[in-house]
């Protein structure tokens, strides 16, 4: 049976590189490009079919920062397909990233200088805003929109006879210190990107606990540090030109500098070949590149309490006595009562937001004190690609 792969944010960056690599691996796939900009998506589709004429490539319009758009896309996908084998939840934003010069100069003279550059820990702040749904844009785009998509596509994903995989694009920058249960949307902080990625890690663990018995498995990956549409605007082009020789040298000391979207997809492609039942739900899979340009995959422990995972039976539905989420349901703007379709969308938004928050709260209630360990698991030599800065977009 033909495998169907859905990729969000497929028109540029990691999403585009992933589609190319998946078709190189298997031209019999049906790849569905889930993109906000239909014009860009159609251009990508034409290019993919030109290089892989026997492949099947389709397009569905979806803006994961808009609840109505996500629900419409899910409805369309359920009309087109009977099942989805792989869903790459890749679309994401890092709006208006600004370099924290104080943290930069402080880190230059510390023992963590290599770690700081390879993860951008503490280096970048962002300016978030509120969407039409009354939610923080980074949270809704990176986390909540994808969560709604999963829940609406359950009939296509849950098949006990043949498992499906969810593969989230997370980050090494997913810092627990930037995530707070009192402010899950990170409306009061300056690092919503890091907070949203940590929420993704927690959510993936909760999804596995709830959906593994029904044949759905979730994994998180980090594509590494790349020069893409997200990072090009942080510094002027001439500064990037000056920094590139230094970054190439740093690759001999830190494997996180994958630099190109092609290299960054290494872990995502590796997961495509794995049996999901054999994967550890508490593991994050990291794309890595050596100083000589060889790509491989390493692993990192997801920062969730191990005892909590074994002891609690997590649920995504809100049941009396399980967890109180009322304090977390405040939106960034007042939502008035509506009628008709708008009222239905509002109800769906509130229901799914409750489910997501409950899952995250339960998953994050205990700290994990264990040390992060990395292990080299898979290596493949790749020729480094030429670095180019792409135009501003919402996709990875």
C-alpha angles and dihedrals in degrees: 000000000000114000118231120212123191116198122186117206091023099150098081146002119011093353093056094044090049093054090051093049095045091054089048088055096045124005090187091073125110105223117195115199110213105195140155094221109059093189092058091043092053090050090051090047091053091049093049093049091048091058095035106032095172094054127097115231125174136174133226123182116231135155106197090199090066122066095204092051092051093050092048091050092049091051091051093048091051089054093050104041139040093205143000117221099188130020116188107199095200109136113109146141140223101190120210097341113205126195114241099222093185092057090043096055091041092052094047090071098043134087090249097063094116091046090048094055096042095051101024085227108182092351102101132056125183138203109231127194140191122266128218087264091061095249132118108272098228093048094047095044100042100034121004100045091053091046091055089048091054094048093047091048096050093117089059095043108041110076117140093198093060122017126230126211133223112199116189124198102229128160145236082236091068095121122186090209090064094053122082128178090215089059108028092164091052091230092154100044137076100229106061092150093061091043093051092050092051088050088053090054091052093044093051091056091049092048091054092052092050102037108030092089088055095052101262121121130187131204135176126217139183118214092201132233110327141169100242140134088286097056105032093080095054093079134019114267094250090056090054089051090054093045099048096081089052092048091050089054091048089059088075088062103031124038095200094086099095088151098187130063088234091060090041092062093063095103093042092054092044091056089051088067098045131096101244092215089064095054123101110240089209094058130094115206115220130200110224137182129198125224088261093054101258115146124217142150128253130182134229129189115250108238099245127123109267094207090050092055092053097042108042127070100216121209130192094203119081111243127175113271097016104093137335112231099165092106091056099051097079110121124211092251134032112267115211124210113271136190136225120002094353090058090051092051090048091052092049091048092052093045095050093043089055091050094049094047092048091052093049094046094051093045095050100045095104129050121231111224096183119117121254111251128192127201129186106235110162134020132190126168115235133178110243114249127227113267118239132171114231129208121270113284140150096242129091 
